[in-house]
Amino acid sequence: MEHPYLRKKYSVVIIQLSETEFQNVITKAVTTAFASQVRLEENELLCRKDAAAYLKITLPTLSAWEKKGYVTATRLGSRVYFKKSSLIKPNY
């Protein structure tokens, strides 16, 4: 039995680009990939332990900052999480 990928036919397109055009294509691709990765990381939820480690502070300090409103917690059931984006731009 033939493998399903072997049945597909792929075409290769060869185009000629100047050095500047090639640099622009690569720059745009890398910028787009990086921007989407940054958005994913900013929306990431960190548990209390990871949030404290990310900020390089202790858990009691994180609790104090939360009470003072410096950082905002998100609660899911009984668990407490912090959006990485809110830790990047603290409110103090």
N, C-alpha and C positions, 0 to 999 in steps of 0.2 A: 504494500500500500504506500502510495506517495505521500510525503509530508505536505500539509496544507500550505506552508509558506513556499514550497517549491513550485506550486501550481500558479502562484501569482507572478505576474510579469511586471517588473519594475523598469521604468525608463530613466535614463540618465541624460540630463541636459547640461551641456557644457556652454558656458557663456564667457565672454572676455570682458574683464573689468580692469580699469586702471588701478594703480596702487591706491589712489585717493578714494575711489569708489569702493574698493575692497575694504579699506579701513573704515569707511562709513557704515558698510553693511555689518561688519564685525562689531563695531562700537554700538550700533543700534541694538543688535542681538544681545550683547552682554548687558547693556543698560536695561533693557526690558526684562531680562532674566533676573538681574540683581534687584530691580524695583519690586518685582512680584515676590521675591524671597524676603525682602525687607517688610512688605505688607504682611506676609504670613507670620514672620517673627514678632511683629508688633501686636498681632491679635492673639498671640500665644498666651495661655493661662499658666501661671506658676503657682504651685502650692506655697504655703507659708515658708517652709524650709528653703525652697529654691529661690523665692523672692528675696529672703534675707541674704542668702549667699550671693545672689545677683547684685544686690546693693552693697554687699560687704559690710553688713551690720548684723547684730544679734537679733534673735527672735523677740526678746523683750523690747528692743528699740523699734522693731517693726510694729509691734503692738501699740507702742506709744505713738508712733507716727500715724498709725491708722486712727487712733482716738483723737489726735490733734487735727486730722484731716489732710495730712501731708500726702498720704497715699490712700487710694480708694480700693476697698476689697469688693469682690464679687462672691456672693454666696450661692452655692449649688447644694441644696439640702442642708446638711450640717457641716459641709466642707467649705473652707475659705480659700479663695484664689485671688490672685492679682493679675490684671492685664499687664503684659510686659510694656505696652505703650504708655500706661499710666506711670510706670516706674522709670521710664526714660525721661518723662517730663513731669517731675514731681511738682506738687502745689505749694512748696514752701519758699 
